[in-house]
């Protein structure tokens, strides 16, 4: 039910953009007003969410690290599991943020009939799917900086060329676009077909997945099937980035659908579970900052 509701919401958003552009010709609304409003909502929402976190009472420190902490000189402690210095904290945070270390060690539990007994096993597919999604998303975002900058930074050009190094088709197939959509599909199917995960899944878990799948799908359609005028797209995006917006004619309705879905995700971000992106830094710092042994 939650998946159907979230899917319906995304379909309504697509139809709103289609009707607004194709039917009513609201180019300024969907090309300027809504993107600016979405970015403002995103910035303000993130600030308010962080302020709320900072004001939440923390009566005592509850470390969730595992491993031997630093205590007596002759007892070897775990420098990454329970760091006692700034370097260890940085190392643990880097592994967590860049490689999802705690998710890599995530275990699945099963109640076996022979006993009955509780059995633990590895669950690396979730880690691999999450890693593929986040890194692909990061590279896609970096690649899109070429639409907001002039001249295009050298690093963005390098990443763009490496992403399409297979040179399949014309225009070249971007690997991260395909990987992103496949990773999102896996994360969605996991929620649907694993009973335990489906039971605890809410519409708030499905909506970001469908929004991201809609953004990835519309981007792929726009690049390979429904052609848009890239020069005019860059003219619009450069105008938005420089706070000097303009609406070039003849871009194509698929672009405005793509932009509207991105704007919807931006506006929804601070109020969703996607805010874990910001919360992971504070949580890791709280968990791993040096604790004096008693």
Beta strands, then each sheet from edge to edge (+ up, - down):
strand 1: 107-112
strand 2: 117-122
sheet 1: 1+ 2-
end
